[in-house]
């Protein structure tokens, strides 16, 4: 039998283009939205690009007849592809934007969330801006020349100015408010010793802290993070600091600059493209030792990264709304492991995920306990229906008394007057609602507790027994129409102005959110999450109405978090701080009066562990047609279906699987998605560990 003829596998290019003499094959990841096409393909490296086509650069290639972006992952000597290869068309800039550590982090994130690497890279690396890139590269050239001459580079002031202006612009802050921010930072620094000496004893590498107001109400998270950052910077390493939104970003940046840390880079999706790309490149090239930002900064490249700080990790803003929907907390955990960095979670509350890591010993809990914690928190009063006949009112008599005392304390009491926060529900779940026809307060048909709802069209739910319904029916007149009993911000302001006509009232919420105010005695009526920072802290807070967010597993967690964040803006009891808590829920009352989110979350976790709920198992949510969901489930192992209900675009199935199977399930889900895409089958939307799945 004749031997088969040998096949020439030598690398050649279409059009007989001269190729690079060394490693003429580039492995390119195509940036494509279609799952089965977002993968690696081989391209020939033309001789003219041989020196510039380095691993990590962005490239433009021909794919399916069109020019597409991609990332050059590596150069190799040969390809398994038979026949001539298409060539790299050009490079999209000279910078190697995708380094080994960032690539490893993005690959781990794709496995964790069952997505494609291209989708994660789209979140991790901002779009290129040529003019901004040239400015940073000029600065890099000047740094190199200064280093060769032995002279220090002069760039800190420019970086500081750019970052400050960008942060203030994103928050819509003018010069008067900027001056207040600088005063706020000065007040904070009075309580933070400007020293680089480490604390007594070794510092745990990965730790968590639940803050109290202490000497700096509202800013204790900056105080704790700044102390940790100074230790890391003194050791010659860099710091990445994440915050949930632009308000915290602005306050943090102002505080860092006031503390003398000038080489700060600000990174946020709210920035203009040029500023965002410049900030990203400065971190990549080592022009800055501190990068602060929102969830977009979780992937930000840093030279010699030594510490990641994540503030308020339970905040919903950290959950990305683009596939594969990663959470910045989980990205921080992955990055800390991959790059072997220190990690600090600092917040007022305690998330379920962080508490589990603390209980298994992966995170060290450095939260103060006992009398030290209680003394650093304000005094919390709850309604006493037995002793106060007016406790049922919208603003009870006890709340009025606290407001008047805080605004104008009597000289014999020795109190210091100050602003008072009045927190009201924003648009969201109605804590109490009634029948629109007969005005009967809506009650649960099972247990007679008051029902809550997200809107006038539902869904309707009971906190006491878990009852849930898409439709409301009045038990008295059988009407299906409802009206809100709880009044919003505008109605509350009207009531306060009638009762206190000589007191200044400031509103914060909706499209007008105030970032910072001075210490003048006044009333500040704010919706949840829009409470301004106040110089010296609030003298008192009136937290009106129950803020239960809805009928899902984490609703009570979120309600406690909202209350704690507002109460943390109030002065400590040593400084006369008082909080009036209008909630009826006993869990919220106990947690706030003791200012102890750790005990609360520990008890919540005990129940979830017994039931096999998150965070002790991972959650996979599939949305699509029922037959398509069944087809995906038949190919998946290690998952248990917890529930299935109707969704707007078909059905929704929620499944659970062990944490140890995380990478396996995530990888398999991504493979199934790509396979269905290649076969042109209907897609099933995949979300892993979405807090709202249960």
Secondary structure, 3 states (H helix, E strand, C coil): CCCCCCCCCCCCEHHHCCECCCCCEEEEEECCCCHHHCCEEEEECEHHHCCCCCCCEEEEEEECCEEEEEEEEEEECCCCCCCCECEEEEEEEEEECCCHHHHHHHHHHHHHHCCCHHHHHHHHCCCCCHHHHHHHHHHHHHHHHHHHHCCCCCCHHHHHHHHHHHHHHHHCCCHHHHHHHHHHHHHHHHCCCCCCCCCCCCCCCEEEEECCCCCCCCCHHHHHHHHHHHHHHHCCCEEEEECCCHHHHHHHHHHHHHCCCCCEEEECCCCCHHHHHHHHHHHHCCCCCEEEECHHHHHCCCCCEEEEEEECCCCHHHECCCCCCCEHHHHHHHHHHHHCCEEEEEECCCCHHHHHHHHCCCCEECCCCCHHHHHCCCEEEECCCCCCCCCCCCCCHHHHHHHHHHHCCCHHHCCCCCCEEEEECCCCCECCEEECCCCCECECCCCCCEEEECCCCCCEEECCCCCEECCCCCCCCCCCCEEECCCCHHHHHHHHHHHCCCCCEEEEECCECCCEECCCCCEEEEECCCCCEECCCECEEEECCCCCCCCCCCHHHHHHHHHHHHHCCECCHHHCCEEEECCCCHHHHHHHHHCCHHHHHHHHHHHHHHHCCCCCEEEEEEEECHHHHHHHHHHCCCCEEEEEEEECCEEEEEEEEEHHHHHHHHHHHHHHHHHHHHCCCCCCEEEECCCCCC
